[in-house]
């Protein structure tokens, strides 16, 4: 993400619009992202607590929900297994679902071939017996699989 932001030439502007003389360091960029994710997770958690039975749906960039360090992991930490939090990645690519540095964008044919109008879905699910939000659920070996890519997502409440 840092390299992409650097290539786009936007590391000289802070989120508040302050112009910098040189690109911000990786440490400043990373610190800002951590704070931003914590803020979004805190606000989502506060809204859910203040609106019992409510449903919140947040549309954020993929870097804010990948793996467990983003908004969903932070929300789950605050909810202490009392609330559910699910992330869905739209238009995922191989690089969105693998640990950083393990996949090259240049070798990621699917990412290069998909266009901006392609809408897909990817949903990770856990192995049977693994509790959502548990420490174990964050381990790669707890993944039961990934829902096949689809064009639509249908949710049903059997209650």
LINWOUR-V619018 format. One record per run of one state. SS is the DSSP state (alpha for helix, beta for strand, coil for the rest). FROM is the first residue (numbers start at 0). TO is the last residue. If there is no record, write none. Layout:
# LINWOUR-V619018
ss=SS from=FROM to=TO
ss=SS from=FROM to=TO
This chain:
# LINWOUR-V619018
ss=coil from=0 to=0
ss=alpha from=1 to=6
ss=coil from=7 to=11
ss=beta from=12 to=12
ss=coil from=13 to=17
ss=beta from=18 to=18
ss=coil from=19 to=24
ss=alpha from=25 to=49
ss=coil from=50 to=60
ss=alpha from=61 to=63
ss=coil from=64 to=69
ss=alpha from=70 to=78
ss=coil from=79 to=87
ss=beta from=88 to=89
ss=coil from=90 to=92
ss=alpha from=93 to=95
ss=coil from=96 to=103
ss=alpha from=104 to=106
ss=coil from=107 to=107
ss=alpha from=108 to=112
ss=coil from=113 to=119
ss=beta from=120 to=125
ss=coil from=126 to=134
ss=alpha from=135 to=137
ss=coil from=138 to=138
ss=alpha from=139 to=141
ss=beta from=142 to=146
ss=coil from=147 to=158
